[in-house]
Amino acid sequence: MKKLAFMLLLLLLGSLAACQLQPAVAPTPANFSPTSTTTAVPPAPTARPTNTPVPALNSPNGPPLRILKMFTAQDGWGLIYNSLLLTHDGGISWYSVPLSAGQINEETRLFFVDVNTIYIVLPTEDAQVGQLLSTSNGGGSWQTNPVPFSRGQIAAADQRLFFLETTRIKSDEMSVAIFTSVDNGLSWNRVFPGADQASASFLPNAGIKTGLSFISPERGWLGLADQHQKVVLYKTEDGGQSWAPQEIPLPQNITSLITSSYPPVFFPGNKDEGLLPVDFVSMDTGDRNRVFFTTSDGGINWLPGASVVDAEAYTFLDAKTGWVWGKRGLYFTVDSAQTWQLLPVAFGRSEKATCVSFVDAKSGWLLTTDAKNRVRIYSTRDGGNTWTAINP
């Protein structure tokens, strides 16, 4: 049964990572202060690359889109297996964005700030260190900085950047290193583990680490997967230097379980209200339910909402309004996940959403894949009640 549960966990992490690829990283030095270089491309408020547009993004006729992130009804970013993309017509046509260095691959992780600002970490040839690429004008120009890590996840709070580096030790064990930057990624300092601090002192190697998020330069969380009979979420109050488990109440109607917690989600301009996604897998049946816990005090306390069966990709506009793909289709909430409404829309029997992106209460996009690995992009202009296939 333990083996079955772990296999279910791996499948779950794979599906959840469709929009955020799982990090895989190597050991690095404690401190690193490189010099930045800038590759000039004609700057613009929103870049419009001049190279040839990519083919229609619906495999097998074109390269499959792996990530879709829209910021306006017209403008957004995409990612295929070897290229960063940009759209200015709502996802109908896409353009490959030239980078200043490195090559995107299947392990590339991106951090989107807005339609003009994006961070990308790419490994160097020896894969021992990496390159941080950043743009603030939609890809018009890129700044390239050497960094003391090659693969992992970027998070941000106020003017501070964080980088989570995880190293797989065994199938169910990961060690952790955390770096911070206060100068837009020009220099980095490793804050965890400290020089005289073993990684296991505050963050155990046991368990798959699911990601990192911060609400302020001091307070942040790290999620943990494959936990038996309890939800494990680690919290820091000193910018990642030390960590302690935070008590999370179990829903009353879910028993005999294995849990996976994911980094909490907060929203610009609101540091009180947030959401914490947690998956519960039954050790008896293998059934999986996702519950979004809510907080109204900046993550000090968390209360469970209603569950969604076999939940996959999700997105929230704010702490109250969100969408999630579940077993029977697309669900919608306006009360902080306390209740979910199944939207009256039908997709292919084997289709599953890998990305959901909304820019307001009406305009949204879905990225789906089916049993034949065909990728489709859908858009809606009525909050998800009806969807139109783009390049079907």
MOPEBEL-V83783 format. One record per residue. RES is the residue in one letter. D_FIRST is the distance of its C-alpha to the first C-alpha in Angstrom with 2 decimals. Layout:
res->RES d_first->D_FIRST
res->RES d_first->D_FIRST
This chain:
res->M d_first->0.00
res->K d_first->3.82
res->K d_first->5.38
res->L d_first->5.02
res->A d_first->6.16
res->F d_first->8.62
res->M d_first->9.90
res->L d_first->10.58
res->L d_first->12.33
res->L d_first->14.40
res->L d_first->15.47
res->L d_first->16.45
res->L d_first->18.44
res->G d_first->20.08
res->S d_first->21.31
res->L d_first->22.45
res->A d_first->24.24
res->A d_first->26.36
res->C d_first->29.19
res->Q d_first->28.42
res->L d_first->27.37
res->Q d_first->24.95
res->P d_first->27.14
res->A d_first->27.27
res->V d_first->30.03
res->A d_first->31.93
res->P d_first->33.57
res->T d_first->36.90
res->P d_first->39.92
res->A d_first->40.21
res->N d_first->43.16
res->F d_first->44.60
res->S d_first->47.75
res->P d_first->48.60
res->T d_first->51.47
res->S d_first->50.86
res->T d_first->52.33
res->T d_first->52.96
res->T d_first->53.22
res->A d_first->55.66
res->V d_first->55.14
res->P d_first->57.52
res->P d_first->56.02
res->A d_first->55.69
res->P d_first->54.20
res->T d_first->51.66
res->A d_first->51.61
res->R d_first->52.44
res->P d_first->51.76
res->T d_first->54.39
res->N d_first->52.36
res->T d_first->51.46
res->P d_first->48.93
res->V d_first->45.60
res->P d_first->44.93
res->A d_first->43.33
res->L d_first->39.78
res->N d_first->38.01
res->S d_first->36.37
res->P d_first->37.09
res->N d_first->40.73
res->G d_first->40.37
res->P d_first->38.12
res->P d_first->35.02
res->L d_first->35.17
res->R d_first->32.17
res->I d_first->33.40
res->L d_first->35.82
res->K d_first->37.44
res->M d_first->40.59
res->F d_first->43.04
res->T d_first->45.86
res->A d_first->46.37
res->Q d_first->47.62
res->D d_first->46.31
res->G d_first->42.90
res->W d_first->40.90
res->G d_first->38.59
res->L d_first->36.79
res->I d_first->36.42
res->Y d_first->35.09
res->N d_first->38.33
res->S d_first->40.42
res->L d_first->40.85
res->L d_first->42.40
res->L d_first->44.60
res->T d_first->45.74
res->H d_first->48.82
res->D d_first->48.76
res->G d_first->45.53
res->G d_first->43.39
res->I d_first->45.71
res->S d_first->46.79
res->W d_first->45.32
res->Y d_first->46.97
res->S d_first->45.64
res->V d_first->46.41
res->P d_first->47.90
res->L d_first->46.42
res->S d_first->48.49
res->A d_first->46.23
res->G d_first->42.99
res->Q d_first->40.86
res->I d_first->37.97
res->N d_first->34.82
res->E d_first->31.24
res->E d_first->30.30
res->T d_first->33.25
res->R d_first->32.71
res->L d_first->35.43
res->F d_first->36.54
res->F d_first->38.80
res->V d_first->41.32
res->D d_first->43.51
res->V d_first->45.08
res->N d_first->47.24
res->T d_first->45.06
res->I d_first->42.06
res->Y d_first->40.54
res->I d_first->38.91
res->V d_first->37.66
res->L d_first->38.14
res->P d_first->37.70
res->T d_first->40.77
res->E d_first->41.11
res->D d_first->39.80
res->A d_first->36.83
res->Q d_first->37.50
res->V d_first->39.22
res->G d_first->39.52
res->Q d_first->41.92
res->L d_first->41.86
res->L d_first->43.62
res->S d_first->44.86
res->T d_first->47.16
res->S d_first->48.87
res->N d_first->50.85
res->G d_first->48.33
res->G d_first->48.35
res->G d_first->52.14
res->S d_first->51.89
res->W d_first->49.15
res->Q d_first->49.13
res->T d_first->47.32
res->N d_first->46.35
res->P d_first->44.75
res->V d_first->41.73
res->P d_first->39.86
res->F d_first->36.51
res->S d_first->35.56
res->R d_first->32.43
res->G d_first->30.76
res->Q d_first->31.23
res->I d_first->34.53
res->A d_first->35.02
res->A d_first->38.36
res->A d_first->40.07
res->D d_first->43.81
res->Q d_first->45.42
res->R d_first->42.65
res->L d_first->40.11
res->F d_first->36.78
res->F d_first->34.67
res->L d_first->31.04
res->E d_first->30.27
res->T d_first->26.77
res->T d_first->26.15
res->R d_first->22.79
res->I d_first->22.39
res->K d_first->18.90
res->S d_first->16.11
res->D d_first->15.18
res->E d_first->18.72
res->M d_first->21.99
res->S d_first->25.45
res->V d_first->27.83
res->A d_first->31.57
res->I d_first->33.55
res->F d_first->37.08
res->T d_first->39.69
res->S d_first->42.93
res->V d_first->45.82
res->D d_first->48.08
res->N d_first->46.26
res->G d_first->44.32
res->L d_first->47.39
res->S d_first->46.18
res->W d_first->42.85
res->N d_first->41.99
res->R d_first->38.70
res->V d_first->37.99
res->F d_first->34.57
res->P d_first->34.14
res->G d_first->37.74
res->A d_first->39.89
res->D d_first->39.21
res->Q d_first->35.73
res->A d_first->32.48
res->S d_first->29.80
res->A d_first->27.40
res->S d_first->30.09
res->F d_first->29.13
res->L d_first->26.31
res->P d_first->23.46
res->N d_first->22.25
res->A d_first->18.60
res->G d_first->17.10
res->I d_first->18.23
res->K d_first->21.60
res->T d_first->22.11
res->G d_first->25.88
res->L d_first->29.04
res->S d_first->31.66
res->F d_first->34.87
res->I d_first->37.12
res->S d_first->39.96
res->P d_first->40.83
res->E d_first->39.51
res->R d_first->36.52
res->G d_first->33.29
res->W d_first->29.51
res->L d_first->26.55
res->G d_first->23.13
res->L d_first->19.80
res->A d_first->16.37
res->D d_first->12.77
res->Q d_first->13.90
res->H d_first->12.23
res->Q d_first->14.39
res->K d_first->17.45
res->V d_first->19.27
res->V d_first->20.66
res->L d_first->23.88
res->Y d_first->26.46
res->K d_first->30.14
res->T d_first->33.37
res->E d_first->36.92
res->D d_first->38.78
res->G d_first->38.06
res->G d_first->34.92
res->Q d_first->36.37
res->S d_first->34.16
res->W d_first->30.91
res->A d_first->29.34
res->P d_first->26.31
res->Q d_first->27.42
res->E d_first->26.26
res->I d_first->24.88
res->P d_first->24.66
res->L d_first->21.59
res->P d_first->22.49
res->Q d_first->23.08
res->N d_first->21.42
res->I d_first->17.93
res->T d_first->15.48
res->S d_first->11.86
res->L d_first->11.58
res->I d_first->11.11
res->T d_first->14.64
res->S d_first->16.78
res->S d_first->20.51
res->Y d_first->23.23
res->P d_first->26.88
res->P d_first->29.11
res->V d_first->31.79
res->F d_first->35.43
res->F d_first->38.57
res->P d_first->42.03
res->G d_first->44.51
res->N d_first->42.01
res->K d_first->40.33
res->D d_first->39.45
res->E d_first->37.25
res->G d_first->33.96
res->L d_first->30.45
res->L d_first->27.02
res->P d_first->24.19
res->V d_first->20.73
res->D d_first->17.59
res->F d_first->15.14
res->V d_first->11.75
res->S d_first->10.38
res->M d_first->6.90
res->D d_first->8.20
res->T d_first->9.90
res->G d_first->9.33
res->D d_first->13.04
res->R d_first->14.76
res->N d_first->17.99
res->R d_first->20.45
res->V d_first->22.85
res->F d_first->26.05
res->F d_first->27.26
res->T d_first->31.04
res->T d_first->33.54
res->S d_first->37.31
res->D d_first->38.11
res->G d_first->37.06
res->G d_first->33.46
res->I d_first->34.24
res->N d_first->32.46
res->W d_first->29.78
res->L d_first->29.31
res->P d_first->26.63
res->G d_first->27.84
res->A d_first->26.63
res->S d_first->23.35
res->V d_first->23.25
res->V d_first->20.49
res->D d_first->19.18
res->A d_first->21.93
res->E d_first->23.06
res->A d_first->26.48
res->Y d_first->28.69
res->T d_first->32.10
res->F d_first->34.31
res->L d_first->38.10
res->D d_first->38.23
res->A d_first->36.27
res->K d_first->36.87
res->T d_first->36.87
res->G d_first->33.92
res->W d_first->32.10
res->V d_first->28.44
res->W d_first->26.98
res->G d_first->24.41
res->K d_first->22.93
res->R d_first->26.36
res->G d_first->28.61
res->L d_first->30.42
res->Y d_first->30.61
res->F d_first->33.40
res->T d_first->34.04
res->V d_first->37.31
res->D d_first->36.24
res->S d_first->33.88
res->A d_first->30.74
res->Q d_first->31.43
res->T d_first->31.67
res->W d_first->30.89
res->Q d_first->33.06
res->L d_first->31.97
res->L d_first->34.84
res->P d_first->36.61
res->V d_first->36.00
res->A d_first->34.41
res->F d_first->32.98
res->G d_first->31.84
res->R d_first->28.92
res->S d_first->26.78
res->E d_first->28.23
res->K d_first->26.28
res->A d_first->28.07
res->T d_first->27.59
res->C d_first->30.49
res->V d_first->32.44
res->S d_first->35.80
res->F d_first->38.46
res->V d_first->41.79
res->D d_first->42.97
res->A d_first->42.22
res->K d_first->43.42
res->S d_first->42.85
res->G d_first->39.42
res->W d_first->37.64
res->L d_first->34.36
res->L d_first->32.92
res->T d_first->30.65
res->T d_first->29.08
res->D d_first->28.26
res->A d_first->26.52
res->K d_first->29.53
res->N d_first->29.34
res->R d_first->32.55
res->V d_first->33.17
res->R d_first->35.38
res->I d_first->37.15
res->Y d_first->38.14
res->S d_first->40.49
res->T d_first->41.43
res->R d_first->44.52
res->D d_first->43.73
res->G d_first->40.64
res->G d_first->38.15
res->N d_first->39.59
res->T d_first->40.79
res->W d_first->39.85
res->T d_first->41.91
res->A d_first->40.57
res->I d_first->42.18
res->N d_first->42.99
res->P d_first->40.98
